[in-house]
Amino acid sequence: HLMAPGEYDRIKLGFRVLPVGTATAPTLPDADRVQKVTLPEKPSVGEVVGLAVAGDRGCILRFEMQATKGSGRIVPLGSMQRVMRESIEAAAQYIKAKHDDLGITADWRSNYDVAVLATFMGVPKEGPSAGVTIVTGIVSALKGQLVRNDVAMTGEITIMGKVLPVGGIQQKVRAAYEAGIKEVILPEENLKEAQGLPSYMLQGLKLTPVKNIAEVLAIALLDVEQSL
């Protein structure tokens, strides 16, 4: 029975014949498939493109955030693992502390819930590098502000709004280039490493280093707001 890509993680099976010590493994049709994630067709509220590493390659990871009437909960959906859930907690704390600067009313914690989904729900998603993506999506959802669909981002966050460096930066930028992304927002400390990529890639997209979340939001969010 074949499942669609994204319904389960890549699987490889094998067994060993003990008496002779040889190992063999069947080839599964989907064992080495590459997840194809398409970019959002146009700027939209709560849809953000993040960058991740799956195995030895980079991949783009689409996030969707949705604000609904509720009681201030941030609800992670899909199989987000512990570290990514910690990023969501940090994002919520940052937004709570900086709501005035962000132009978000203080009552969002009592009037709205925000659901956070990383697409391909069946594939476990782990790691801290989606922090900036999560903040951007939540702020977009709460303000009804459109997010650019030609930008991808990666970066760990602190509750003070600092953007910290992440791993796998060359694989991530390569994935963004291959997906047709025009601009990659990345931690300032990762810029030098990213600049080690082939020149045709660096000419094909803009690398924008950032130190804090305010810079990320200024680049990724459009001024157009839609009422909740």
N, C-alpha and C positions, 0 to 999 in steps of 0.2 A: 504494500500500500504506500503510495507516494504522498507526502505532505508538501504543501507549498513552502518555498523558502521562508525562513523566519518562524515557522511553527515549532521548530525544535533546533537545538544546537547541532553543529557538525559532529558526526559520530564515526568512529572507526572501531572495527572489531578485529580480534585476532585470537589465535590459540596456538599452543605449543604441543608438539608430539613428544612426550617425555622420554620414551626409550631412546629415540635417536637425536633428540634435542633440537630438531629443526622447528622453525616457526613459520607459519603461513597466515595470511590474512586475506579475506575476500575483499573485493573492491566494491564499495557501495556507491550507487549512482550519485549520491549527494555529498559524498565525504569531503570533497575539496571545493564545494561550491562557494562562490563569493556572494555575500548578501548585496543585493542591489537596492539602494535606497534612493528614491528620486527626490529632487529638491521641491519645495513648495512652489506652485505655479506663479504665485504672486505674493507680495507682502501681506501678511495676515496677523490677526491678534493671537498671541499665545503660541505661535509655531516658530520654533527656533532650530537652527542646524548646529549640532555639536560635532565634535571630532573625537574618535576613540581608536583604540588599537584592539584588533581581534587576532590573536595568535601573533603572526609576524607581519601583519599588514595593517595599514590604517583603514578606517572606514568612517563614513559620515553617519551620524546618529540623529534622527529627527525627534525632537521633543514637542509635545503638545501640552499646554496648560490651559485650564478652563476655570473661570471663576463663577461660582453659583451661590445663591443665597445660602447662608449657613452660619456657622459659629466660630469661624477663624481657624479651621483645621487645614493643614496641608496634607493631602492624601496621595501617597505614592501608589501608582497602579503598575501592574505588570511585575516582572521578576527583577526588580531593582534589589541589589544586594546591600549589605550593611553600610559600606563606605559611601555608596551613592545616596543612601538614605540620610547619612550624616551631612552630606552636602546640602540636602534639602532642608535639614534643621538649621544649618548655618545660614542658608539663604533666607529662611523665614525670620531668623533672629536679626539679620542685617536689615531686612525690610521693615521689621517692627521698630528697630532703633532709629532708622533714617527716614521714616515715612514722610516727615515734613519736607526734607530735602527732595524726596522723590515725587512730591505732589500727590501722595496717597493719603486719604483721610485716615485718622487714627482708628475709626470704627470698623475698618476692614476686618480686624481680628474678631469682632463680635457679629458682623453681618455677612461675611463671605467665607466660603470654603474654596480652596484652590486644589484641583486635581492635577497631578503631574504624571504624564505618561511618556515613557521612552518607547518608540515603536519597535516592532518585533517582540511582542510581549513574552513569548515562550523562551527567548534567549536570555540567560542571566546576564545582567549588566552590572559591572563592578568598577570601582575606581573613583578617585576624587576629581578627575579632570573636567567633569561636567558642571562644576560649581557656577562658573560665569553664565553658562547656558541656562541653568535652572533659575538664577536670579533674573536674567533677562526675560524669560518666559513668564515668570510669576508677575513681575512688574507690568509687562505688556497686558497680561490677562486682567489685572486689577485696575489698570488705567484705560483699558480698551485701546491701547496704542499699537499701531502696526509694527511688525518686525521685518526688517529687510530680508528678502529671500535669496540674496546673492552673497550673503556673509556667513561664514562659519567661524566658530570660536572654540577655544579650549583654555582652561585655566582653573586652578584650584582657588578657593576663596577662604577668607577669614571673616569672622563676624564683624570686624572693623571695616571690611570692604577692600582689603588688600587682595591683589591677584598674585598667586604663588606659581612657581614653575611646575611643569608636568613632564612626564616621560613620553617617549615615542614621538617626539615632535616632527621629525622628518617624515615618518610614515603618515602622520596625520595631515601634514601640509600636502604631501603627494596625493592623498585621497581627495582632499579638497580640490586640488588642481584637476584631477581626473573627473571629478563630478561637475566641473564647470563653475565652481565658486569663484567670485571675483576678488574677494577680500577675506583674509584670515586674521582674526583677532587672537593674539597669543600673548602669554606673559613676557614682559620685557627681558627677563633672564633667559628665555628660550630663543631669543631672536638670533643670536650668533650661530647657534646650532642649525636653525632653519635656513640661514643664509649659506649653509654648506650644500644645499641642494643644487641640481643642475640649473644653469642660467636660464634655459628656456622655460623652466617652471617659474622661476623668480620674475621673469618678464611677463608671465601670463597671469599672475595674480599679485595683489598688493598685500604685503605683510605689515600689520599694524600692531606694534608692541604697546602693551598697557601696564600700568602699575596698580590701578584701582578700578572698582566696578563702575564708578561714575563715568569713567572714560569709555568703558564698554557700552553702557547704555546710550551715551551721546552718539556713538557711531551706529549702533544696531537698531535703535528705535527711531521710527519716523515721527514727525510732529503731528501727523494726522491721528486724531483720537475718535474712537467710536464709543458711544455710550453703552454701558453694560446692560 
